[in-house]
């Protein structure tokens, strides 16, 4: 994996977590990057989300650093705004940049006060650790209930040379993005105009984080950032710019798949495809409903080809269709033909459903152009064990 030029990274243990594991991280761009961002639409929004929005507006979309803490969401607390403001000001002072060029992000438990001294007192040693080789240190530091880091990388060849795209994300539970995902940071060293970067982000998020659910919950802290610092000096144009947009989308799609595969308590990644419906919106409604169905998710956990649950979820999704025009496939095996049971080898299909990745297809036979794909995971007893004791 090659990293884009102009970015440095650092992580440190600041004492926010109970266990001694890095919980404060920093991503720095030199020069400051052009930024595109999406945040949660949850009406309850963490203080760092509110301040990040404000700073992006004040800086006209320029970002020199992203300060991330794990172990505390800094949300629904009495001092949240003050903590976010003090920590970004301290980071700016330590880095020698404008305060509104620093974006704060937090992840962890909601409703617990966060001591600002834990953040501000750790910034000098954190800045001292900045290195272009510490990317994975940050990817690990931002994890909470994640069992593994989520990273992805692409490169794009242009007439002037090669530009890099790299991304990291965290997320395992409380995942059904509404404008973004839990935390995701994607960086490139290409020269990209702000309008083009916004378009790249919107397109990439639609096919990645907006097509992802673990448990149907939308976080209070959702933040996705796409940064382009131009440090390579290469400005993709025309088809090169399209290739860069595709690379950004592939990185985010990979991160979304990794989040789904690492869903809390999950053993299986589920990829749902709905096709042939009136339009993409209708197809997406169906795919999302199936992805969020506890009955579908538990059936897949038990390798049970219970296609009736899939058809039922499609039926209550809000999409308009005739069930008599719908086929369902599991692992490419036809289990439902025109809304009725199809003949298939049950033991053979059960063995296929034991795989770590399961494909569900809901196919409308009227040849509409609407198609959507969704990523989710199975639902096991592990989800209850994790979330039944998250605070304690």
C-alpha positions as CSV (number, residue, x, y, z in Angstrom):
1,X,0.0,0.0,0.0
2,X,1.3,3.4,-1.0
3,X,0.3,6.5,0.9
4,X,-0.5,9.9,-0.6
5,X,2.2,12.5,-0.1
6,X,1.7,15.4,2.2
7,X,0.0,13.6,5.1
8,X,1.3,12.6,8.5
9,X,-0.3,10.6,11.2
10,X,0.0,9.9,14.9
11,X,-1.8,8.1,17.8
12,X,-1.3,8.0,21.5
13,X,-3.0,6.8,24.7
14,X,-4.6,9.8,26.4
15,X,-6.4,8.0,29.2
16,X,-9.9,8.3,27.7
17,X,-10.4,4.5,27.5
18,X,-10.4,2.3,30.6
19,X,-7.9,-0.1,29.0
20,X,-4.5,1.2,27.9
21,X,-4.9,1.4,24.2
22,X,-4.3,4.4,21.9
23,X,-7.4,6.6,22.0
24,X,-6.3,9.9,20.5
25,X,-5.2,10.3,16.9
26,X,-4.2,13.0,14.5
27,X,-4.2,13.3,10.7
28,X,-2.3,16.3,9.4
29,X,-2.2,17.6,5.8
30,X,0.6,19.8,4.5
31,X,-0.4,21.9,2.7
32,X,-4.0,22.2,4.1
33,X,-6.3,20.1,2.0
34,X,-9.5,20.9,0.2
35,X,-12.2,19.0,2.0
36,X,-15.6,17.6,1.3
37,X,-17.6,16.3,4.2
38,X,-20.9,14.6,5.2
39,X,-22.3,14.4,8.7
40,X,-25.0,12.6,10.5
41,X,-28.6,13.7,10.1
42,X,-29.5,12.5,13.5
43,X,-31.3,15.3,15.4
44,X,-29.0,14.5,18.3
45,X,-25.5,15.5,17.2
46,X,-22.3,15.3,19.0
47,X,-20.4,18.5,19.8
48,X,-17.5,17.7,17.4
49,X,-20.0,17.3,14.6
50,X,-21.4,20.7,15.2
51,X,-17.9,22.3,15.5
52,X,-16.6,20.5,12.4
53,X,-19.5,21.9,10.4
54,X,-18.7,25.4,11.7
55,X,-15.0,25.2,11.1
56,X,-15.5,24.0,7.5
57,X,-17.8,26.9,6.8
58,X,-15.3,29.4,8.4
59,X,-12.3,28.0,6.6
60,X,-14.1,27.7,3.3
61,X,-13.5,24.0,3.2
62,X,-9.8,23.9,4.1
63,X,-8.5,21.4,6.6
64,X,-5.0,21.1,8.0
65,X,-5.7,18.5,10.7
66,X,-8.3,16.1,11.9
67,X,-8.2,15.3,15.7
68,X,-10.0,12.1,16.6
69,X,-10.7,10.6,20.0
70,X,-12.1,7.2,20.8
71,X,-13.8,5.9,23.9
72,X,-16.1,8.9,24.4
73,X,-18.6,10.3,21.9
74,X,-18.5,13.8,23.5
75,X,-22.3,13.9,22.9
76,X,-25.2,14.9,25.1
77,X,-23.0,16.3,27.8
78,X,-22.9,19.6,29.6
79,X,-19.3,20.4,28.5
80,X,-19.2,18.9,25.0
81,X,-18.9,22.1,23.0
82,X,-16.2,23.5,25.3
83,X,-14.2,20.2,25.1
84,X,-14.4,20.2,21.3
85,X,-13.4,23.9,21.1
86,X,-10.5,23.6,23.6
87,X,-9.1,20.5,22.0
88,X,-9.1,22.0,18.5
89,X,-7.5,25.2,19.6
90,X,-4.8,23.3,21.5
91,X,-4.2,21.2,18.4
92,X,-4.0,24.3,16.2
93,X,-1.5,25.9,18.6
94,X,0.7,22.7,18.7
95,X,0.6,22.5,14.8
96,X,0.9,26.3,14.2
97,X,-2.2,26.5,12.1
98,X,-5.6,28.2,12.3
99,X,-8.1,26.8,14.7
100,X,-10.8,26.6,12.1
101,X,-8.5,24.4,10.0
102,X,-8.8,21.6,12.6
103,X,-11.8,19.3,12.6
104,X,-12.7,17.3,15.7
105,X,-14.2,13.8,15.6
106,X,-15.2,11.6,18.5
107,X,-16.5,8.0,18.9
108,X,-17.6,6.0,21.9
109,X,-20.2,6.1,24.6
110,X,-22.8,8.8,24.6
111,X,-23.7,11.0,27.6
112,X,-20.5,10.7,29.6
113,X,-18.5,13.9,30.3
114,X,-15.1,14.1,28.7
115,X,-12.2,15.7,30.5
116,X,-10.7,18.3,28.1
117,X,-7.3,18.0,29.9
118,X,-7.0,14.4,28.6
119,X,-7.0,15.8,25.1
120,X,-5.1,19.1,25.5
121,X,-2.5,17.6,27.7
122,X,-1.7,14.9,25.1
123,X,-1.3,17.1,22.1
124,X,2.4,18.0,22.5
125,X,3.6,14.3,22.6
126,X,1.0,13.4,19.9
127,X,2.3,16.0,17.5
128,X,5.8,14.9,18.2
129,X,4.9,11.4,17.0
130,X,3.6,12.6,13.6
131,X,4.9,10.4,10.8
132,X,3.9,9.5,7.2
133,X,4.2,5.8,8.2
134,X,1.7,5.9,11.1
135,X,-1.4,5.5,9.1
136,X,-2.3,2.2,10.5
137,X,-1.7,3.5,14.1
138,X,-4.5,5.9,13.5
139,X,-6.7,3.2,11.9
140,X,-6.3,1.1,15.0
141,X,-6.7,3.9,17.5
142,X,-10.1,5.0,16.3
143,X,-11.6,1.5,16.8
144,X,-14.2,0.9,19.5
145,X,-16.1,-2.4,19.3
146,X,-14.4,-3.1,16.0
147,X,-12.4,-6.4,15.9
148,X,-10.1,-5.2,13.1
149,X,-8.9,-2.1,11.3
150,X,-10.6,-1.0,8.1
151,X,-8.3,0.4,5.5
152,X,-8.3,0.6,1.6
153,X,-6.1,1.9,-1.1
154,X,-6.1,2.8,-4.8
155,X,-3.9,4.6,-7.2
156,X,-4.6,6.4,-10.4
157,X,-2.2,6.9,-13.3
158,X,-2.4,10.3,-14.9
159,X,-0.4,12.0,-17.6
160,X,1.7,13.8,-15.0
161,X,2.3,10.8,-12.8
162,X,0.5,8.7,-10.2
163,X,-1.9,9.9,-7.5
164,X,-2.8,7.9,-4.4
165,X,-6.1,7.4,-2.6
166,X,-6.1,5.9,0.8
167,X,-8.9,5.5,3.4
168,X,-9.7,4.3,6.9
169,X,-12.9,3.8,8.7
170,X,-14.2,2.6,12.0
171,X,-17.6,1.1,12.7
172,X,-19.1,-2.2,13.9
173,X,-22.4,-1.3,15.5
174,X,-24.8,1.7,15.5
175,X,-24.5,1.6,11.7
176,X,-27.2,2.7,9.3
177,X,-25.7,5.8,7.8
178,X,-27.8,8.8,7.1
179,X,-25.4,11.1,5.3
180,X,-22.2,9.4,6.3
181,X,-20.8,6.5,8.3
182,X,-19.5,6.3,11.8
183,X,-16.1,7.7,11.1
184,X,-14.4,7.5,7.7
185,X,-11.4,9.5,6.4
186,X,-10.2,9.3,2.8
187,X,-7.2,11.2,1.5
188,X,-5.7,11.8,-1.9
189,X,-2.7,13.9,-3.0
190,X,-4.3,14.9,-6.3
191,X,-5.2,18.5,-7.1
192,X,-9.0,18.7,-7.0
193,X,-11.4,21.6,-7.0
194,X,-13.9,21.9,-4.2
195,X,-16.9,21.4,-6.4
196,X,-15.4,18.3,-8.1
197,X,-14.5,16.9,-4.6
198,X,-18.0,17.4,-3.4
199,X,-19.4,15.5,-6.4
200,X,-16.9,12.7,-5.9
201,X,-17.9,12.3,-2.3
202,X,-21.6,12.4,-3.0
203,X,-21.3,9.7,-5.7
204,X,-19.0,7.5,-3.6
205,X,-21.1,7.7,-0.4
206,X,-24.2,6.7,-2.4
207,X,-22.7,3.4,-3.5
208,X,-20.9,2.7,-0.2
209,X,-21.9,4.1,3.2
210,X,-25.5,4.9,2.1
211,X,-25.8,1.3,1.1
212,X,-24.7,-0.1,4.4
213,X,-26.5,-1.2,7.6
214,X,-25.5,-3.4,10.6
215,X,-28.3,-2.8,13.0
216,X,-30.5,0.0,11.6
217,X,-29.2,2.6,14.1
218,X,-27.8,6.0,12.9
219,X,-25.0,7.4,15.1
220,X,-24.9,10.8,16.6
221,X,-21.3,11.2,15.5
222,X,-21.3,10.1,11.8
223,X,-18.6,11.9,9.9
224,X,-17.1,11.2,6.5
225,X,-14.2,13.3,5.2
226,X,-12.6,13.4,1.8
227,X,-9.4,15.4,1.6
228,X,-7.3,16.4,-1.4
229,X,-4.2,18.3,-0.6
230,X,-2.7,18.6,-4.1
231,X,0.8,17.7,-2.7
232,X,1.5,15.5,-5.8
233,X,1.1,18.6,-8.0
234,X,-1.0,16.4,-10.4
235,X,-4.4,17.7,-11.5
236,X,-6.4,15.0,-13.1
237,X,-8.6,16.2,-16.0
238,X,-11.4,14.7,-18.0
239,X,-11.1,10.9,-18.0
240,X,-8.4,11.1,-15.4
241,X,-10.7,12.9,-13.0
242,X,-13.4,10.3,-13.7
243,X,-10.8,7.6,-12.9
244,X,-10.0,9.3,-9.6
245,X,-13.7,9.5,-8.7
246,X,-14.0,5.8,-9.4
247,X,-11.0,5.1,-7.2
248,X,-12.5,7.1,-4.4
249,X,-15.7,5.2,-4.7
250,X,-13.9,1.8,-4.7
251,X,-12.0,2.8,-1.5
252,X,-15.3,3.8,0.2
253,X,-17.1,0.7,-1.0
254,X,-14.3,-1.5,0.4
255,X,-14.5,0.3,3.7
256,X,-18.3,-0.2,3.8
257,X,-17.9,-3.9,3.0
258,X,-15.3,-4.2,5.8
259,X,-17.7,-2.5,8.3
260,X,-20.5,-4.9,7.4
261,X,-18.2,-7.9,7.7
262,X,-17.1,-6.7,11.1
263,X,-20.6,-6.0,12.4
264,X,-20.9,-6.6,16.1
265,X,-21.2,-10.3,16.7
266,X,-21.3,-11.0,13.0
267,X,-20.0,-14.1,11.3
268,X,-21.1,-13.4,7.8
269,X,-21.1,-10.5,5.3
270,X,-24.4,-10.3,3.4
271,X,-24.5,-8.6,0.0
272,X,-28.1,-7.8,-1.1
273,X,-28.9,-7.0,-4.7
274,X,-32.4,-5.8,-5.9
275,X,-32.8,-5.4,-9.6
276,X,-35.4,-4.9,-12.3
277,X,-37.6,-2.5,-10.3
278,X,-39.1,0.8,-11.5
279,X,-36.2,2.9,-10.4
280,X,-33.1,2.9,-8.2
281,X,-35.0,4.5,-5.3
282,X,-37.5,1.6,-5.3
283,X,-34.8,-1.0,-5.5
284,X,-32.9,0.7,-2.7
285,X,-36.0,0.6,-0.4
286,X,-36.3,-3.1,-1.0
287,X,-32.6,-3.8,-0.4
288,X,-32.5,-1.7,2.8
289,X,-35.6,-3.4,4.2
290,X,-34.2,-6.8,3.6
291,X,-30.8,-5.8,5.0
292,X,-32.4,-4.4,8.2
293,X,-34.8,-7.4,8.8
294,X,-33.8,-9.2,12.0
295,X,-35.7,-12.3,10.7
296,X,-33.6,-12.3,7.5
297,X,-30.4,-11.7,9.3
298,X,-31.0,-14.5,11.9
299,X,-32.0,-16.9,9.1
300,X,-28.7,-16.2,7.4
301,X,-26.9,-16.7,10.7
302,X,-28.4,-20.2,10.9
303,X,-27.8,-20.9,7.2
304,X,-31.6,-21.2,6.8
305,X,-32.9,-20.6,3.2
306,X,-36.1,-18.9,4.6
307,X,-36.8,-16.9,1.4
308,X,-40.3,-16.0,2.7
309,X,-38.7,-13.6,5.1
310,X,-36.9,-11.9,2.3
311,X,-40.1,-11.6,0.2
312,X,-42.0,-10.3,3.2
313,X,-39.4,-7.6,3.9
314,X,-39.5,-6.5,0.3
315,X,-43.2,-6.3,0.6
316,X,-43.2,-3.8,3.5
317,X,-40.4,-1.7,2.2
318,X,-42.7,0.8,0.6
319,X,-41.7,-0.1,-2.9
320,X,-44.6,-0.9,-5.3
321,X,-44.4,-4.2,-7.2
322,X,-46.4,-7.3,-7.9
323,X,-45.0,-10.3,-5.8
324,X,-45.9,-12.6,-8.8
325,X,-43.2,-10.9,-10.7
326,X,-40.4,-11.5,-8.2
327,X,-37.7,-14.2,-8.0
328,X,-35.3,-14.6,-5.1
329,X,-31.9,-16.2,-5.3
330,X,-29.6,-17.2,-2.4
331,X,-26.0,-17.9,-3.3
332,X,-27.2,-17.9,-6.9
333,X,-29.7,-20.7,-6.2
334,X,-33.3,-19.9,-7.2
335,X,-35.4,-20.4,-4.1
336,X,-38.5,-18.4,-5.2
337,X,-39.9,-18.1,-8.7
338,X,-42.6,-15.5,-9.4
339,X,-43.5,-15.2,-5.7
340,X,-43.7,-19.0,-5.1
341,X,-41.4,-21.7,-3.9
342,X,-38.9,-23.1,-6.4
343,X,-37.4,-26.5,-6.4
344,X,-33.8,-26.6,-5.0
345,X,-31.5,-28.9,-3.1
346,X,-31.9,-27.8,0.5
347,X,-28.8,-29.5,2.0
348,X,-26.6,-28.3,-0.8
349,X,-27.9,-24.7,-0.3
350,X,-27.5,-24.9,3.4
351,X,-23.8,-25.8,2.9
352,X,-23.4,-22.8,0.6
353,X,-25.0,-20.5,3.2
354,X,-22.4,-21.6,5.7
355,X,-19.9,-19.4,3.8
356,X,-18.5,-16.2,5.3
357,X,-20.1,-14.1,2.5
358,X,-23.8,-14.6,1.4
359,X,-25.5,-13.1,-1.6
360,X,-29.2,-12.4,-1.7
361,X,-30.8,-11.3,-5.0
362,X,-34.4,-10.0,-5.3
363,X,-35.1,-9.9,-9.0
364,X,-38.2,-8.2,-10.6
365,X,-39.0,-9.8,-13.9
366,X,-40.6,-6.8,-15.6
367,X,-37.2,-5.5,-16.7
368,X,-37.2,-2.2,-14.9
369,X,-34.0,-0.3,-14.8
370,X,-33.9,0.2,-11.0
371,X,-31.0,-1.6,-9.3
372,X,-29.4,-1.2,-5.8
373,X,-26.9,-3.1,-3.7
374,X,-26.7,-3.2,0.1
375,X,-24.1,-4.5,2.6
376,X,-25.1,-5.9,5.9
377,X,-24.3,-8.8,8.2
378,X,-26.0,-11.7,10.0
379,X,-27.4,-11.2,13.5
380,X,-26.1,-13.4,16.2
381,X,-26.2,-13.7,20.0
382,X,-22.8,-11.9,19.9
383,X,-24.6,-8.6,19.1
384,X,-26.6,-8.8,22.3
385,X,-23.5,-9.7,24.4
386,X,-21.6,-6.7,23.1
387,X,-24.4,-4.2,23.4
388,X,-25.9,-5.5,26.7
389,X,-22.7,-4.4,28.5
390,X,-21.3,-1.6,26.3
391,X,-21.1,0.9,29.2
392,X,-20.0,-1.5,31.9
